[in-house]
Amino acid sequence: MVQGGVRWLLRAEGLALLAAAAMAYGATGASWWLFAALFLLPDIAMLGYLAGPRIGALAYNTAHATPLPLAIGLLGWWAAPWLLPYALVWLAHIGFDRAAGYGLKYASAFQDTHLGQVGQRKAG
């Protein structure tokens, strides 16, 4: 679990990612309506928890880690510019979640993240 003063730094890092991705999105000229419409889309991955915590963590982490949207963003930058706004919205979402304290999940439970525990764990 994340201890002491490191947690604020990880949250600040998420806030920086959110801000940078949103600013870059604005520079693309894409619609802010599209940004708003897509912002929570990665959270659909939480449906993986219907199949249990292991599958849920895999689905959530796949949708909430930066390598895939960064790769799509690079592809958009070099070869398919229409992809870039989608990658930036995705990265902004990841930054927002990190700033809010929602980290990548451990397979033990949704509440167990690399940023510490979130929410209340059910008794029993």
C-alpha positions as CSV (number, residue, x, y, z in Angstrom):
1,M,0.0,0.0,0.0
2,V,1.1,3.6,-0.6
3,Q,2.4,5.2,2.5
4,G,3.0,8.7,3.8
5,G,3.8,11.6,1.5
6,V,3.9,9.5,-1.7
7,R,0.1,9.4,-2.0
8,W,-0.2,13.1,-2.6
9,L,2.5,13.0,-5.3
10,L,0.8,10.2,-7.1
11,R,-2.5,12.2,-7.0
12,A,-0.7,15.3,-8.2
13,E,0.7,13.2,-11.1
14,G,-2.8,12.2,-12.0
15,L,-4.0,15.9,-11.9
16,A,-1.1,16.8,-14.2
17,L,-2.0,14.1,-16.6
18,L,-5.6,15.3,-16.6
19,A,-4.6,18.9,-17.2
20,A,-2.1,18.1,-20.0
21,A,-4.5,15.7,-21.8
22,A,-7.3,18.3,-21.6
23,M,-5.0,21.1,-22.9
24,A,-3.8,18.9,-25.7
25,Y,-7.4,17.9,-26.6
26,G,-8.3,21.6,-26.8
27,A,-5.4,22.1,-29.3
28,T,-6.8,19.4,-31.6
29,G,-9.9,21.5,-32.2
30,A,-12.2,18.5,-31.5
31,S,-15.6,19.1,-29.9
32,W,-15.9,19.5,-26.2
33,W,-19.2,17.6,-26.5
34,L,-17.2,14.6,-27.7
35,F,-14.9,15.0,-24.7
36,A,-17.8,15.0,-22.3
37,A,-19.6,12.1,-24.0
38,L,-16.5,9.9,-23.9
39,F,-15.0,10.9,-20.6
40,L,-16.5,8.2,-18.5
41,L,-16.4,5.5,-21.2
42,P,-13.4,3.6,-19.7
43,D,-15.4,3.0,-16.5
44,I,-17.5,0.4,-18.5
45,A,-14.5,-1.9,-17.8
46,M,-15.9,-2.1,-14.2
47,L,-18.5,-4.5,-15.6
48,G,-15.7,-7.1,-15.5
49,Y,-16.2,-7.3,-11.8
50,L,-19.5,-9.2,-12.5
51,A,-17.2,-12.1,-13.4
52,G,-15.3,-11.8,-10.2
53,P,-12.4,-9.7,-8.8
54,R,-9.7,-11.2,-10.9
55,I,-11.4,-10.6,-14.2
56,G,-12.6,-7.3,-12.9
57,A,-9.1,-6.1,-12.0
58,L,-7.8,-7.2,-15.4
59,A,-10.5,-5.4,-17.3
60,Y,-10.3,-2.3,-15.1
61,N,-6.5,-2.1,-15.2
62,T,-6.5,-2.6,-19.0
63,A,-8.8,0.4,-19.4
64,H,-7.1,2.5,-16.7
65,A,-3.4,2.1,-17.5
66,T,-1.6,4.6,-19.8
67,P,0.2,2.3,-22.3
68,L,-2.8,1.6,-24.6
69,P,-4.1,5.2,-24.9
70,L,-0.5,6.4,-25.3
71,A,0.1,4.0,-28.2
72,I,-3.2,5.0,-29.8
73,G,-2.2,8.7,-29.3
74,L,1.2,8.1,-31.0
75,L,-0.6,6.3,-33.9
76,G,-2.9,9.3,-34.1
77,W,0.0,11.7,-34.1
78,W,1.9,9.9,-36.9
79,A,-0.6,8.2,-39.1
80,A,-4.3,8.6,-38.1
81,P,-5.0,12.1,-36.7
82,W,-8.6,11.3,-36.1
83,L,-7.5,8.9,-33.3
84,L,-5.7,11.6,-31.3
85,P,-8.7,13.2,-29.6
86,Y,-10.0,9.8,-28.4
87,A,-6.6,8.9,-26.9
88,L,-6.5,12.3,-25.1
89,V,-9.9,11.9,-23.6
90,W,-8.9,8.4,-22.4
91,L,-5.7,9.8,-20.8
92,A,-7.6,12.6,-19.2
93,H,-10.0,10.1,-17.7
94,I,-7.1,8.1,-16.3
95,G,-5.6,11.3,-14.8
96,F,-8.9,12.2,-13.2
97,D,-9.2,8.8,-11.6
98,R,-5.7,8.9,-10.2
99,A,-6.2,12.5,-8.9
100,A,-9.4,11.2,-7.2
101,G,-7.5,8.4,-5.6
102,Y,-8.7,5.5,-7.8
103,G,-5.6,3.5,-8.6
104,L,-5.0,0.3,-10.5
105,K,-6.7,-2.6,-8.9
106,Y,-5.3,-5.7,-7.2
107,A,-7.2,-8.9,-7.8
108,S,-8.2,-9.2,-4.1
109,A,-11.0,-6.6,-4.3
110,F,-12.1,-3.5,-6.1
111,Q,-11.2,-1.3,-3.1
112,D,-7.5,-2.5,-3.1
113,T,-5.5,-0.2,-5.4
114,H,-1.9,0.9,-5.9
115,L,-2.9,4.2,-4.3
116,G,-4.3,2.5,-1.1
117,Q,-7.8,1.4,-0.3
118,V,-10.8,3.3,-1.6
119,G,-14.3,3.3,-0.2
120,Q,-15.5,1.0,2.6
121,R,-14.8,-2.8,2.5
122,K,-17.9,-4.8,3.4
123,A,-17.7,-6.7,6.6
124,G,-18.0,-10.4,6.5
